[in-house]
Amino acid sequence: MNEIPSPGYYRVFQKLALAIGIVTALLGYSIQNSAVGVAGMVILVHAFVATLVIAVEDRRSPEPPARDDSASETM
């Protein structure tokens, strides 16, 4: 029931959060509205957290096993 989402979902979230965060932060800066700017910064923090999650998961994932051609030769 509680399946771990694939790393692809993390990457999509990361890119989406970066894009929305940058646009929102720039919009808040350009219209001089601190609430919008802070919202953009919060979204950017979430994007950076997603980046850290991706980096940690990539380091923890086991490397694919080396292909052993000798097993196919014996059959």
FENTAUR-V209434 format. One record per pair of residues at least 24 apart in sequence whose C-alpha atoms are under 10 Angstrom apart, sorted by sequence separation. I is the first residue (numbers start at 0). J is the second residue. D is the distance in Angstrom with one decimal. If there is no record, write none. Layout:
{{I:J:D} {I:J:D}}
//
This chain:
{{18:42:9.3} {19:43:8.1} {20:44:8.5} {16:41:9.8} {17:42:7.4} {18:43:8.6} {20:45:8.8} {16:42:6.0} {17:43:5.8} {20:46:7.9} {15:42:9.7} {16:43:6.5} {17:44:8.9} {19:46:9.5} {16:44:8.8} {17:45:8.4} {18:46:9.1} {16:45:6.9} {17:46:5.5} {13:43:9.2} {16:46:5.1} {17:47:8.1} {15:46:8.1} {16:47:8.8} {13:45:8.0} {14:46:7.4} {17:49:9.7} {12:45:9.2} {13:46:5.0} {16:49:8.7} {17:50:9.8} {12:46:7.5} {13:47:7.6} {13:48:8.4} {14:49:9.1} {10:46:9.6} {13:49:5.4} {14:50:9.2} {9:46:9.6} {12:49:7.2} {13:50:6.4} {11:49:9.6} {12:50:9.4} {13:51:9.8} {10:49:7.6} {13:52:9.7} {9:49:6.4} {10:50:7.9} {13:53:8.8} {9:50:8.1} {10:52:9.6} {9:52:7.8} {10:53:7.2} {9:53:6.6} {8:53:9.9} {6:52:9.3} {7:53:9.3} {6:53:7.0} {9:56:10.0} {6:56:7.9} {6:57:8.6}}
//
